[in-house]
Amino acid sequence: MALTSIAGSEAWWKAKEGPEWRPESEGHYQVTFWWRDPAGTETTSSIKHVWIYITGVTDHHQQAMPQSLTRMPGTDIWYWQTRLEAGWRGSYCLIPSDRTDDFSPQVFARTPPDRAALREGWRKLLPRAIADPLNPHSWRGGRGHPVSPLAMPGAPHQPGWDLPATAYTPATVLTWQSQRLNNRRRVWVYTTGDDHSAERPMAILLDGQFWAESMPVWPALAALTAQGLLPPAVYVLIDVIDMAHRSKELPCNPDFWLAVQQELLPQVRATTPFSDDAGRTVVAGQSFGGLSSLYAALNWPHRFGCVLSQSGSYWWPDRGGQQDGLLIEQLKRGELSAQGLRIVLEAGVREPIIFRANLALYAQLQHTQRTVFWRQVDGGHDALCWRGGLTAGLMTLWQPLTRAAQ
């Protein structure tokens, strides 16, 4: 890396706007991450490491050796370089630490590192993570810590997300008190377009609190509707309450989906009409939510006819991913059928266990179902990838409706 005499000066730092990249070879970029030590140089600062956690690159899913930025001697500059494909997109965070024992010695004893020890090290570190101070954009990821976005020049277009200033009518927030589940939660009901009839399509978005608060989806949906790329619709965003409830209710839980059908949807319909047609109804989710979306459609196809599954956890319940998950096995045995469903499956090539499970599911679905759309992305288990797949998937699943309206 070429250095100049002004490295670390105020003017040098003001010119930084997050990671920098340059073409390295055909289809690849060399990317440099920067962090400014607020305590100054190594003579005044106690910082020993600045760990970098990049989804799909240095995260625990890769079973990769932990990576730290390196201090440039005599300066407040820390930096780290890597090589990324032109189509890559992902989120990252930094974890400055004044400790030398953040990870167990087991982690560094062999390559690849011990998986359990690696996960434990990151589990302890991530609550201390920060977003990149040089990057003007950030949000709170699924694990609750702040993250920043990064996309290479060839990353796929994310429909609607490039129009964040689009005006929209705020969602209505209601409280769902479930007798069947014995709990209560928030639900956001959002409508688009001028059609207020009972024929409007409806989409259920799992992990609704994320799409309502951490990465609000409202402007993107409003923009795509105004452009005629999505039909006027009703969106029902369901809060997971907390991670304990999420882990219990989303993986193939019949009580959750019976409660949605018998309690929640009638409550929503009382004020916001929508269609009962399964072909106009989408269930969308990520990770456990992706698994849950397909589970709902396979078991209640008369109500849920369209599935948008992103990074679905089809390894469940075998976390090791050494054998096919429950839904794949049930499809193989003919206990469930996807006949008649419209399904969008998406997974990242940098989430190995989930990617393999989704490929196995896709192969199985192709035997019995023609209306299945497969999309693999150069990314990891990452909401920054999911947001584009969410809007693109809705466009794909509702394409017959938007065509009919034109």
SULPE-V233417 format. One record per pair of residues at least 24 apart in sequence whose C-alpha atoms are under 8 Angstrom apart, sorted by the first residue. I is the first residue (numbers start at 1). J is the second residue. Records with the same first field share a line. If there is no record, write none. Layout:
BEGIN
I=J ; J
END
This chain:
BEGIN
8=75 ; 76 ; 77
16=134
17=134 ; 135 ; 136
18=132 ; 133 ; 134 ; 135 ; 136
19=135 ; 150
27=85 ; 86
28=83 ; 84 ; 85 ; 86
29=83 ; 84 ; 85 ; 86 ; 152
30=81 ; 82 ; 83 ; 84
31=81 ; 82 ; 83 ; 84
32=79 ; 80 ; 81 ; 82
33=69 ; 79 ; 80 ; 81
34=69 ; 77 ; 78 ; 79 ; 80
35=77 ; 78 ; 79 ; 132 ; 133 ; 134
36=76 ; 77 ; 78
37=76 ; 77 ; 78
38=76
39=76
40=75 ; 76
41=73 ; 74 ; 75 ; 76 ; 77
42=73 ; 74 ; 75 ; 76
46=98
47=96 ; 97 ; 98 ; 99
48=96 ; 97 ; 98 ; 99 ; 100
49=95 ; 96 ; 97 ; 98 ; 99 ; 100
50=78 ; 94 ; 95 ; 96 ; 97
51=94 ; 95 ; 96 ; 97
52=92 ; 93 ; 94 ; 95
53=92 ; 93 ; 94 ; 95
54=90 ; 91 ; 92 ; 93
55=90 ; 91 ; 92 ; 379 ; 380 ; 381 ; 382
56=90 ; 350 ; 351 ; 379 ; 380 ; 381
57=350 ; 380
60=115 ; 118 ; 119 ; 122
61=350 ; 351 ; 352
62=350 ; 351 ; 352
63=112 ; 113 ; 114 ; 115 ; 118
64=112 ; 113
65=107 ; 108 ; 111 ; 112 ; 113
84=152
85=152
86=152 ; 153 ; 154 ; 155
87=151 ; 152 ; 153 ; 154 ; 155 ; 156 ; 378
88=151 ; 152 ; 154 ; 155 ; 378 ; 379
89=149 ; 150 ; 151 ; 152 ; 155 ; 378 ; 379 ; 384 ; 385
90=149 ; 150 ; 151 ; 379 ; 380 ; 382 ; 384 ; 385
91=147 ; 148 ; 149 ; 150 ; 382 ; 384
92=131 ; 147 ; 148 ; 149 ; 150
93=129 ; 130 ; 131 ; 132 ; 146 ; 147 ; 148
94=129 ; 130 ; 131 ; 132
95=125 ; 126 ; 128 ; 129 ; 130
96=129
139=214 ; 215
140=214
141=214 ; 383
142=210 ; 383
149=384
157=388
158=387 ; 388 ; 389 ; 391 ; 392
159=220 ; 224 ; 388 ; 391 ; 392
160=219 ; 220 ; 221 ; 223 ; 224 ; 391
161=219 ; 220 ; 387 ; 388
162=220
163=219 ; 220 ; 223
164=219 ; 220
165=219
166=219 ; 220 ; 222 ; 223
167=219 ; 222
168=192 ; 218 ; 219 ; 222
170=218
176=264
178=259 ; 263 ; 264
180=255 ; 259
181=255 ; 256 ; 259
185=238 ; 239 ; 240 ; 241
186=238 ; 239 ; 241
187=236 ; 237 ; 238 ; 239
188=212 ; 235 ; 236 ; 237 ; 238
189=234 ; 235 ; 236 ; 237 ; 268
190=218 ; 234 ; 235 ; 236
191=232 ; 233 ; 234 ; 235
192=221 ; 222 ; 225 ; 232 ; 233 ; 234
193=222 ; 225 ; 226 ; 231 ; 232 ; 233
194=232
195=232 ; 233
196=273
197=273 ; 274
198=273 ; 274 ; 275
199=273 ; 274 ; 275 ; 276
200=232 ; 233 ; 234 ; 273 ; 274 ; 275 ; 280
201=231 ; 232 ; 233 ; 234 ; 274 ; 275 ; 277 ; 280 ; 281
202=233 ; 234 ; 235 ; 236 ; 274 ; 275 ; 280 ; 281 ; 282
203=233 ; 234 ; 235 ; 236 ; 281 ; 282 ; 283 ; 284
204=235 ; 236 ; 237 ; 238 ; 281 ; 282 ; 283 ; 284
205=235 ; 236 ; 237 ; 238 ; 283 ; 284 ; 285
206=237 ; 238 ; 239 ; 240 ; 283 ; 284 ; 285 ; 286 ; 289
207=237 ; 238 ; 239 ; 240 ; 285 ; 286 ; 289
208=236 ; 237 ; 238 ; 239 ; 240
209=237 ; 238 ; 239 ; 240
211=237
212=237
220=391
221=391
228=402
229=395 ; 399 ; 402
230=394 ; 395 ; 398 ; 399 ; 402
231=398 ; 401 ; 402 ; 405
233=274
234=272 ; 274
246=288
247=288
250=288 ; 289 ; 291 ; 292
251=288 ; 289 ; 291 ; 292 ; 316
252=291 ; 292 ; 295 ; 296
253=292
257=296
276=303
277=302 ; 303
278=302 ; 303 ; 304 ; 305 ; 306
279=304 ; 305 ; 306 ; 341 ; 342
280=305 ; 306 ; 398
281=305 ; 306
282=306 ; 307 ; 308 ; 394 ; 397
283=307 ; 308
284=308 ; 309 ; 310 ; 390
285=309 ; 310 ; 312
286=310 ; 311 ; 312 ; 386
287=311 ; 312 ; 313 ; 381
288=312 ; 313
295=327
297=338 ; 341
298=336 ; 337 ; 338
299=336
301=341
305=340 ; 341 ; 342
306=341 ; 342 ; 343 ; 397
307=341 ; 342 ; 343 ; 344 ; 397
308=343 ; 344 ; 345 ; 390 ; 393 ; 394
309=343 ; 344 ; 345 ; 346
310=345 ; 346 ; 347 ; 386 ; 389 ; 390
311=345 ; 346 ; 347 ; 348 ; 354 ; 355 ; 358 ; 381
312=346 ; 347 ; 354 ; 358
313=354 ; 357
314=354 ; 357 ; 358 ; 361
315=353 ; 354 ; 357
320=353
321=353 ; 354 ; 357
324=357 ; 360
325=357
328=360 ; 361 ; 364
331=364 ; 365
332=364
337=368
338=365 ; 368 ; 369
339=368 ; 369
340=369 ; 371
341=369 ; 371
342=371 ; 372 ; 397
343=371 ; 372 ; 373 ; 397
344=372 ; 373 ; 374 ; 375 ; 393 ; 396 ; 397
345=372 ; 373 ; 374 ; 375
346=374 ; 375 ; 376 ; 377 ; 389
347=375 ; 376 ; 377
348=376 ; 377 ; 378 ; 379 ; 380 ; 381
349=376 ; 377 ; 378 ; 379 ; 380
350=378 ; 379 ; 380 ; 381
351=379 ; 380 ; 381
END
